[in-house]
Amino acid sequence: MAKLYNESLPEKVTPLGPKRETIKFLLNFSKALSVTQYKNMTFETLNN
């Protein structure tokens, strides 16, 4: 069983990254999000 973990991988593993569409969506969402604080309350609104 230990030999199984010590063998090298047959194919090279490349790290995954986020897609360009995902980054664009998150940036647009964060631009439209507005956080307002009033006394001890916090209001989050999405401005489309």
QUIBELGI-V738566 format. One record per residue. N is the residue number from 1. RES is the residue in one small letter. BURIAL is I if it has 16 or more other ideal C-beta (glycine too) atoms within 10 Angstrom, else O. Layout:
# QUIBELGI-V738566
N/RES/BURIAL ; N/RES/BURIAL
This chain:
# QUIBELGI-V738566
1/m/O ; 2/a/O ; 3/k/O ; 4/l/O ; 5/y/O ; 6/n/O ; 7/e/O ; 8/s/O ; 9/l/O ; 10/p/O ; 11/e/O ; 12/k/O ; 13/v/O ; 14/t/O ; 15/p/O ; 16/l/O ; 17/g/O ; 18/p/O ; 19/k/O ; 20/r/O ; 21/e/O ; 22/t/O ; 23/i/O ; 24/k/O ; 25/f/O ; 26/l/O ; 27/l/O ; 28/n/O ; 29/f/O ; 30/s/O ; 31/k/O ; 32/a/O ; 33/l/O ; 34/s/O ; 35/v/O ; 36/t/O ; 37/q/O ; 38/y/O ; 39/k/O ; 40/n/O ; 41/m/O ; 42/t/O ; 43/f/O ; 44/e/O ; 45/t/O ; 46/l/O ; 47/n/O ; 48/n/O
